[in-house]
């Protein structure tokens, strides 16, 4: 009998929230460290954790800034964990 790995499912964030986050990221004029903090804040407010290094990786991702909202969601899912 083999055990299947447990996979975590992050909620699908509303498109309006993802769009608002993207607008904040694009218009803020923040450096990469500050962008990572903004991503961490977004996830933390919704009950998820994220390491600073993973948040920086997400911040540097083109999907977060310029991809579709679905790709942005997928990128956030990769770095988020339940708290």
C-alpha positions, -999 to 999 in steps of 0.1 A, spaced: 0 0 0 15 33 -10 7 66 6 -1 95 -16 16 128 -7 -7 154 9 -12 184 -12 -22 218 1 -49 237 -17 -48 275 -14 -81 293 -18 -87 310 -51 -84 346 -44 -110 369 -59 -99 385 -92 -105 419 -77 -81 413 -49 -54 400 -73 -59 430 -95 -56 453 -66 -24 436 -54 -10 439 -90 -19 476 -92 -2 482 -58 29 463 -70 31 482 -103 24 517 -91 42 516 -58 77 523 -70 89 498 -43 122 479 -45 122 441 -45 124 438 -8 94 460 -3 75 441 -30 82 409 -12 68 424 20 37 435 2 32 400 -11 37 386 24 12 410 38 -14 400 12 -10 363 21 -8 369 58 -40 389 58 -57 359 43 -44 334 68 -13 321 49 23 323 57 52 327 33 89 328 39 107 360 30 129 342 4 98 327 -13 81 360 -13 111 376 -30 111 348 -56 74 355 -62 81 392 -64 107 386 -91 83 365 -111 70 379 -143 37 361 -137 30 382 -106 35 415 -124 26 408 -160 10 374 -164 -27 365 -163 -45 366 -130 -46 328 -131 -7 326 -134 -5 351 -105 -28 329 -84 -6 299 -93 26 317 -83 11 327 -49 -1 291 -44 35 279 -48 48 301 -20 19 302 5 15 278 34 -12 274 60 -5 290 94 
